[in-house]
């Protein structure tokens, strides 16, 4: 028998929102936060010692591209329950698997 749990969450906002709109905005915020968490876990973004703003922006964009490539690879080639962390570990730290990883994009997106 399923147990019902009820939560009360309070939000402070200058906008008057319906419950549905508030839920949408909260989910969008957590979506961004989860991306930042992945960037920090996999690329140690918070530990970066780079102080040049142009270099930091370039690296941040490159990390996001890499993260999205791993997500695309996962959607096409991995079971749905496999985590992004597992995809990184299984495919990016072994040269043969990394070559296969890159080959998937060449085949699917006709990169030549």
Buried (B, 14 or more C-beta within 10 A) or exposed (E): EEEEEEEEEEEEEEEEEEEEEBEEBEEEEEEEEEEEEBBBEBBEBEEBEEEEEEEEEEBBEEBBEBBEBBEBBBEEBBEEEEEBEEBBEEBBEEEEEEEEBEEBBEEEEEEE
